[in-house]
Amino acid sequence: MSLLMGESSQTIERSSLKSQSLPESLALGYPASLLSNRPDVMQAEFNLMNAFELTNVAKAQFYQP
């Protein structure tokens, strides 16, 4: 859980089910800030940046004599 939240490894305190309360309305989906911590999402972002930069290099090669 700590890895997905982008925090260092730590113990997680747990409580009983009876002491927990659920919110009245539940939001669907995940916030983008949590998704950006996932290693596969980071790799996809770096792959996209790499492809973009390689495209720029290829375009620049057209202008060299």
C-alpha positions in Angstrom: 0.0 0.0 0.0 2.8 2.4 0.8 4.4 1.9 -2.6 1.1 2.7 -4.4 0.7 5.8 -2.2 4.2 7.0 -3.0 5.4 6.8 0.6 8.3 4.9 2.2 7.6 1.5 3.7 5.9 1.7 7.1 3.5 -0.3 9.3 -0.2 0.3 8.7 -2.4 0.5 11.8 -5.5 -1.5 11.4 -8.8 -1.2 13.3 -11.9 -3.3 13.7 -14.7 -3.2 11.2 -17.1 -1.9 13.8 -15.1 1.2 14.5 -15.0 2.2 10.8 -17.6 4.4 9.2 -18.4 4.6 5.5 -19.0 8.0 3.8 -22.5 8.7 2.6 -21.5 9.1 -1.1 -18.7 7.2 -2.8 -16.7 8.7 -5.6 -15.9 6.4 -8.5 -12.4 6.0 -10.0 -9.0 6.9 -8.7 -7.4 10.3 -8.4 -4.7 11.0 -11.0 -2.2 11.7 -8.3 -2.5 8.0 -7.1 -2.2 6.7 -10.6 1.0 8.6 -11.3 2.8 6.7 -8.5 2.3 3.3 -10.3 5.5 2.0 -11.8 3.7 0.9 -15.1 2.2 4.4 -15.5 5.6 6.0 -14.9 7.1 3.7 -17.5 4.4 4.6 -20.0 5.0 8.3 -19.5 8.8 7.9 -20.0 8.1 5.8 -23.2 5.9 8.6 -24.5 8.5 11.3 -23.7 11.1 9.1 -25.4 9.0 8.7 -28.6 8.3 12.4 -28.7 12.0 13.3 -28.4 13.0 10.8 -31.1 10.4 12.3 -33.4 11.9 15.8 -32.8 15.4 14.4 -33.6 14.1 12.8 -36.8 12.5 16.1 -37.8 15.7 18.0 -37.1 17.7 15.6 -39.4 15.6 16.9 -42.3 17.2 20.3 -42.0 20.8 19.2 -41.8 22.8 19.3 -45.1 
